[in-house]
Amino acid sequence: MQKLVVVGLSHRTASLETRERFAFEGTALREALEWLRERGADECVILSTCNRTEIYACTLHDNLLVDFLHEWEGLPPSTLQPYLYIKRGEEAIEHLFRVAAGLDSQVLGESEILAQVKQAWEKARDAGSVGVLLNSLFQRAIVVGKRVRAETALGRQVVSLGSLAVRAALQHKPDIHNATIIVIGTGTMGRRVAKELADLQPKAVYILSHTFSYATALASDTGAIPLALGALQQVLPEADIIFTASTAPHPILDTTCLAPLEHLRADRPLIILDLGVPRNTDPAVRLLPFVRLYDIEDLKALSDAHYRAREREVPAALRIIEEELEDYLSWWHTRGAAPLIAALQERAEQIRRQQIEWALPKLGNLTEHQKRIIDQMTVRIVKQILHHPVSELRNILDEDDALLIFARLFGLEQKEPVLAAVTSSEEEQ
């Protein structure tokens, strides 16, 4: 557990301009995980969303993760250091639990982050970069996120940046049923926007994606019209509102493609809500008089108001996190003793049976009922004798060499598979 560390930057510590330089998707994510493993991280997961980039790793060298971020963007340490946070051990576990529960999100209790945590873990698992610790940790984080949403009011109204963006669009165009809308991107955020829009029944919704089959699948679920991204210029003149939520590394919308529309707009402004990280819209677009551009930073006022309305649920969520953290740490600390406890119980059962086989022939003609009573009595004796040492074993795991001393005390050190399992468990921790 002492090898667990998370290094990250988020909406709490870094601007959008800084965060978008460290967005990891697709090939970049695979290359980053490979880089970390090659340089000594035993396990690693990268959580990269619109509001955060965090590296969870098993390593005794924190500087490995920091150096990676500097090297990735070619930045000197002094440039990035002020935006980074580093958490280790129990603090890192609690941080991940808070993230999965939506307590560290820009939108308190947002619904999308839990799926993003799960996807980050699955992608790392597919890349072969996770083992015992991070597998168990991320599985438990997902459980925590589900519990918080099920047991507190944070889950009673599904809210995300995508849903807040739709609300922002409604503020500018209340008659959204008369609007033609373009949604660029079919990932988590794009899907949320498209589903929210389906309930509002606009005049027309176009779903655009680099992969037409993805656009087709989302459009079929929401009653929209699928298009390949190459058809963007054809539908831009119709658009009243554009949502962008693509993982494209470069801007999709810029002044070159939008400026020619000015003479078509008259008194009809074009509202653009950019949810991409990196941003999908060149900031220079703000200079066009007919464009109203909002990015994730611009949605902060809405998310702050939402936070104030939901913050009363935070104490209940924190109690769940504290309970799950204590349970997880207890499980982790005792798991190293599991092979030894099993071996002790096996040895005790072996001795018990040997003594039963020795005693029964000497007791004369016993009935089957009497034999069962003797058998049950010896089982109970063994359980009572083992109860205290097993309980103590679970409580002394933090002491040096406790497992090996225990094995020697009970004569289990000769069982090589047991010692190998114990040593392996200690190494995993």
VOGU-3710 file (C-alpha; in Angstrom, 3 decimals, decimal comma):
1> mqklvvvgls> 0,000/0,000/0,000  2,931/2,344/0,656  3,750/2,125/-3,061  0,389/3,610/-4,109  0,593/7,192/-5,372  -1,557/9,514/-7,451  -0,205/12,554/-9,256  -2,675/14,813/-11,015  -4,054/18,177/-11,972  -7,717/19,130/-12,059
11> hrtasletre> -10,185/21,987/-12,412  -9,326/22,856/-8,806  -5,623/23,389/-9,507  -5,168/24,178/-13,213  -6,823/26,220/-15,928  -8,480/24,698/-18,974  -5,509/25,847/-21,071  -3,198/23,780/-18,866  -5,469/20,749/-18,513  -6,061/20,332/-22,213
21> rfafegtalr> -2,325/19,806/-22,777  -2,571/16,581/-20,762  -5,582/14,862/-22,299  -4,900/11,159/-22,904  -7,057/9,199/-25,334  -6,552/6,374/-27,812  -2,972/6,003/-28,981  -1,705/8,683/-26,604  -3,149/6,797/-23,625  -1,558/3,512/-24,675
31> ealewlrerg> 1,799/5,196/-25,236  1,625/6,901/-21,838  0,856/3,656/-19,994  3,693/1,928/-21,849  6,095/4,784/-20,987  5,269/4,490/-17,296  5,639/0,708/-17,201  8,948/0,787/-19,066  10,355/3,270/-16,576  9,461/1,331/-13,473
41> adecvilstc> 5,781/1,709/-12,514  4,614/-1,728/-11,355  0,995/-0,825/-12,091  -0,633/2,314/-13,511  -4,006/3,750/-14,518  -4,541/7,139/-16,179  -7,857/8,878/-15,537  -8,243/11,609/-18,163  -11,476/13,616/-18,333  -12,496/17,144/-19,206
51> nrteiyactl> -11,798/18,234/-15,632  -8,794/16,172/-14,579  -5,802/14,097/-15,541  -4,616/11,765/-12,799  -2,044/8,974/-12,811  -2,550/6,210/-10,243  0,510/4,015/-9,899  2,374/1,504/-7,771  5,896/2,831/-7,430  8,290/3,936/-4,719
61> hdnllvdflh> 9,417/6,820/-6,928  6,882/9,683/-7,062  9,186/11,638/-9,326  8,619/9,009/-12,040  5,063/10,294/-12,571  6,005/13,947/-12,294  8,894/13,499/-14,724  6,549/11,795/-17,141  4,172/14,788/-17,212  7,067/17,200/-17,709
71> eweglppstl> 8,546/15,093/-20,476  5,191/14,555/-22,207  4,805/18,273/-22,903  8,479/19,228/-22,797  7,923/21,555/-19,843  10,486/22,537/-17,213  9,530/21,350/-13,706  8,953/24,882/-12,420  6,228/25,456/-15,032  3,971/22,536/-14,148
81> qpylyikrge> 4,774/21,943/-10,479  2,348/24,578/-9,054  -0,620/22,816/-10,686  0,136/19,278/-9,510  -1,041/17,440/-6,407  0,516/14,262/-5,044  -1,283/11,861/-2,708  0,064/8,613/-1,291  -1,262/5,508/0,379  -4,510/5,943/2,274
91> eaiehlfrva> -4,871/9,552/1,110  -4,678/8,394/-2,530  -7,378/5,774/-1,917  -9,698/8,299/-0,295  -9,111/10,702/-3,178  -10,133/8,099/-5,775  -13,250/7,252/-3,753  -14,198/10,946/-3,672  -13,618/11,239/-7,410  -15,777/8,184/-8,166
101> agldsqvlge> -18,523/9,548/-5,907  -18,565/12,839/-7,830  -17,456/14,898/-4,810  -14,364/16,241/-6,556  -16,142/17,141/-9,802  -16,891/20,604/-11,116  -20,542/19,526/-11,063  -21,124/18,041/-7,607  -22,331/14,444/-7,885  -22,028/14,391/-11,669
111> seilaqvkqa> -23,184/11,165/-13,232  -20,503/10,715/-15,891  -17,381/10,463/-13,730  -18,189/6,989/-12,419  -18,312/5,592/-15,960  -15,063/7,423/-16,749  -13,338/5,863/-13,714  -14,493/2,432/-14,862  -13,344/3,064/-18,441  -9,902/4,256/-17,263
121> wekardagsv> -9,461/1,049/-15,271  -10,687/-1,144/-18,156  -8,339/0,532/-20,653  -5,378/0,093/-18,305  -6,375/-3,531/-17,761  -6,554/-4,088/-21,525  -3,080/-2,559/-21,811  -1,772/-4,967/-19,178  -0,765/-2,193/-16,774  -2,778/-3,165/-13,682
131> gvllnslfqr> -2,293/-5,875/-11,093  -3,606/-6,906/-7,686  -3,580/-3,476/-6,019  -5,115/-1,261/-8,700  -7,588/-3,946/-9,773  -8,940/-4,211/-6,225  -8,788/-0,442/-5,676  -10,710/0,550/-8,798  -13,280/-2,196/-8,264  -13,919/-0,819/-4,780
141> aivvgkrvra> -14,037/2,781/-6,074  -16,818/1,800/-8,471  -18,731/0,232/-5,574  -18,285/3,476/-3,596  -19,575/5,591/-6,477  -22,658/3,418/-6,869  -23,383/3,449/-3,131  -23,184/7,235/-2,899  -25,605/7,643/-5,770  -27,979/4,985/-4,457
151> etalgrqvvs> -27,986/6,037/-0,802  -27,883/9,848/-1,033  -29,825/12,473/-2,949  -26,778/13,012/-5,155  -28,121/10,215/-7,352  -31,742/11,306/-7,501  -31,206/13,767/-10,311  -28,682/12,735/-12,952  -26,552/15,782/-13,678  -23,359/16,240/-15,678
161> lgslavraal> -21,512/18,951/-17,554  -23,461/17,829/-20,601  -26,803/18,421/-18,916  -25,619/21,802/-17,607  -24,587/22,734/-21,133  -28,086/21,931/-22,365  -29,510/24,157/-19,614  -27,187/26,958/-20,712  -28,434/26,573/-24,284  -32,027/26,805/-23,055
171> qhkpdihnat> -31,252/30,098/-21,351  -30,214/31,549/-24,702  -32,922/29,872/-26,759  -36,001/29,008/-24,681  -37,898/28,008/-27,849  -35,473/25,140/-28,410  -38,224/23,150/-30,148  -37,678/25,511/-33,103  -33,907/25,030/-33,120  -31,621/23,049/-35,372
181> iivigtgtmg> -28,815/21,573/-33,313  -25,489/19,947/-34,161  -23,798/17,562/-31,710  -20,180/16,734/-32,555  -18,842/13,692/-30,721  -20,383/10,427/-29,595  -18,440/9,731/-26,397  -19,764/9,970/-22,853  -20,435/13,706/-23,032  -21,886/13,630/-26,542
191> rrvakeladl> -24,270/10,836/-25,583  -25,469/12,725/-22,522  -26,152/15,864/-24,567  -27,971/13,929/-27,287  -30,202/12,139/-24,769  -31,054/15,373/-22,951  -31,935/17,007/-26,256  -34,177/14,096/-27,262  -36,471/14,910/-24,328  -36,713/18,544/-25,476
201> qpkavyilsh> -37,693/17,592/-29,053  -35,851/20,261/-31,103  -36,750/20,781/-34,763  -33,698/18,805/-35,872  -30,580/17,289/-34,277  -27,555/16,202/-36,306  -25,058/13,801/-34,716  -21,591/14,025/-36,256  -18,634/11,748/-35,624  -15,317/10,781/-37,188
211> tfsyatalas> -16,766/7,252/-37,187  -20,108/7,230/-38,985  -21,230/3,975/-37,355  -20,945/5,632/-33,923  -23,071/8,546/-35,110  -25,624/6,115/-36,539  -25,863/4,149/-33,279  -26,390/7,271/-31,149  -28,827/8,786/-33,628  -30,954/5,644/-33,618
221> dtgaiplalg> -31,253/5,888/-29,829  -32,216/9,562/-29,815  -34,161/10,149/-33,039  -31,396/12,317/-34,484  -29,841/12,422/-37,964  -26,387/10,802/-38,267  -23,671/12,375/-40,386  -19,957/11,886/-40,912  -17,841/14,742/-39,594  -16,931/15,624/-43,179
231> alqqvlpead> -20,510/16,816/-43,715  -20,163/19,563/-41,094  -19,899/22,433/-43,596  -23,117/21,318/-45,255  -25,221/21,666/-42,103  -23,487/24,614/-40,436  -25,743/27,222/-42,163  -28,815/25,594/-40,546  -27,459/25,456/-37,016  -28,800/27,501/-34,126
241> iiftastaph> -26,830/25,625/-31,458  -23,669/23,512/-31,674  -22,416/21,198/-28,929  -18,877/19,892/-29,352  -17,620/16,957/-27,274  -14,977/15,357/-29,439  -11,594/13,955/-28,422  -9,988/15,485/-31,518  -6,521/16,886/-30,667  -7,083/20,025/-32,789
251> pildttclap> -9,976/22,521/-33,106  -12,886/21,439/-35,320  -14,521/24,867/-35,425  -12,513/27,986/-36,262  -12,977/31,359/-37,923  -12,199/29,892/-41,342  -15,282/27,679/-41,342  -17,575/30,010/-39,386  -16,812/33,498/-40,725  -18,484/32,850/-44,131
261> lehlradrpl> -21,783/32,249/-42,293  -22,076/35,806/-41,003  -24,156/37,118/-43,917  -26,611/34,214/-43,448  -27,232/34,801/-39,757  -28,913/38,224/-39,712  -30,316/38,485/-36,193  -29,868/34,770/-35,560  -26,877/34,198/-33,216  -24,971/30,923/-33,295
271> iildlgvprn> -24,560/29,402/-29,843  -21,558/27,091/-29,398  -21,038/25,053/-26,252  -17,594/23,481/-26,316  -17,255/20,531/-23,921  -14,077/19,140/-25,456  -10,691/18,831/-23,755  -8,638/19,805/-25,649  -11,121/22,432/-26,804  -12,868/21,740/-30,091
281> tdpavrllpf> -13,360/25,421/-30,915  -10,617/27,954/-31,562  -10,996/30,743/-28,934  -10,605/33,306/-31,774  -14,187/32,415/-32,756  -15,328/34,674/-29,881  -14,386/37,642/-32,083  -17,120/36,810/-34,588  -20,073/39,103/-33,750  -22,774/36,498/-34,394
291> vrlydiedlk> -21,168/33,745/-32,262  -21,791/33,102/-28,551  -19,075/30,666/-27,454  -19,036/28,914/-24,074  -16,427/26,424/-22,943  -16,133/24,357/-19,751  -14,757/27,306/-17,803  -17,753/29,423/-18,811  -20,109/26,820/-17,349  -18,556/27,302/-13,914
301> alsdahyrar> -21,232/29,766/-12,754  -23,956/27,209/-13,450  -22,026/24,445/-11,740  -21,403/26,641/-8,670  -25,135/27,267/-8,293  -25,766/23,545/-8,685  -23,142/22,800/-6,010  -24,823/25,064/-3,476  -28,134/23,291/-4,064  -26,626/19,839/-3,472
311> erevpaalri> -23,915/20,371/-0,875  -26,212/19,306/1,988  -25,756/15,724/0,729  -21,966/15,829/1,071  -21,780/14,694/4,738  -23,808/11,549/3,970  -21,554/10,782/0,994  -18,440/11,302/3,120  -19,733/8,835/5,709  -20,087/6,190/2,998
321> ieeeledyls> -16,563/6,922/1,767  -15,158/6,673/5,306  -16,927/3,365/5,857  -15,728/1,905/2,549  -12,194/3,197/3,110  -11,972/1,522/6,519  -13,381/-1,718/5,115  -11,019/-1,705/2,134  -7,947/-1,029/4,265  -8,956/-3,788/6,671
331> wwhtrgaapl> -9,403/-6,211/3,787  -6,094/-5,227/2,226  -4,092/-5,580/5,431  -5,548/-8,995/6,231  -5,305/-10,428/2,736  -1,573/-11,137/3,227  -2,432/-13,460/6,091  -4,997/-15,466/4,119  -2,620/-18,218/2,860  -1,102/-18,585/6,330
341> iaalqeraeq> -4,483/-18,770/8,066  -5,642/-21,370/5,543  -2,482/-23,430/6,147  -2,943/-23,239/9,925  -6,560/-24,350/9,640  -5,552/-27,166/7,302  -2,835/-28,342/9,717  -5,223/-28,238/12,673  -7,881/-30,173/10,751  -5,305/-32,772/9,735
351> irrqqiewal> -4,259/-33,301/13,365  -7,884/-33,456/14,498  -8,737/-36,190/11,997  -5,619/-38,174/12,871  -6,565/-38,130/16,559  -10,189/-39,076/15,800  -8,934/-42,055/13,771  -6,652/-43,036/16,676  -9,327/-42,676/19,372  -12,465/-44,191/17,860
361> pklgnltehq> -11,221/-47,807/17,658  -10,222/-47,592/21,341  -13,715/-46,501/22,461  -15,489/-49,732/21,580  -18,776/-50,032/19,707  -20,033/-46,479/19,449  -23,271/-45,589/17,695  -23,193/-43,285/14,662  -24,823/-40,609/16,802  -22,024/-40,850/19,393
371> kriidqmtvr> -19,371/-40,679/16,673  -20,971/-37,520/15,274  -20,974/-35,909/18,723  -17,254/-36,658/19,165  -16,539/-35,294/15,699  -18,517/-32,092/16,340  -16,877/-31,654/19,755  -13,355/-31,831/18,299  -14,281/-29,396/15,520  -15,493/-26,912/18,126
381> ivkqilhhpv> -12,341/-27,367/20,231  -10,109/-26,645/17,230  -12,112/-23,548/16,281  -11,925/-22,158/19,802  -8,184/-22,804/20,062  -7,495/-21,107/16,708  -9,817/-18,141/17,216  -7,424/-16,017/19,284  -4,196/-16,577/17,283  -6,013/-15,967/14,000
391> selrnilded> -7,554/-12,747/15,355  -4,172/-11,578/16,625  -2,553/-12,402/13,289  -4,955/-10,033/11,569  -3,999/-7,282/14,007  -0,201/-7,513/13,857  0,379/-7,423/10,126  1,986/-3,993/10,331  4,799/-5,369/12,550  8,026/-6,437/10,873
401> dallifarlf> 8,210/-10,102/9,877  4,953/-10,894/11,718  3,829/-13,415/9,120  7,084/-15,345/9,096  7,305/-15,378/12,888  3,746/-16,685/13,065  4,539/-19,397/10,510  7,612/-20,464/12,494  5,660/-20,458/15,775  3,084/-22,907/14,426
411> gleqkepvla> 5,559/-25,021/12,496  4,329/-23,899/9,087  7,651/-22,584/7,771  8,440/-25,975/6,243  5,483/-25,651/3,896  7,210/-23,825/1,057  4,025/-22,968/-0,884  2,692/-21,140/2,196  5,824/-19,057/2,667  5,918/-18,307/-1,043
421> avtsseeeq> 2,313/-17,096/-0,931  3,018/-14,973/2,147  6,097/-13,420/0,553  4,158/-12,749/-2,635  1,401/-11,028/-0,670  3,930/-8,832/1,122  5,525/-7,863/-2,168  2,130/-6,928/-3,633  1,547/-4,563/-0,736
//
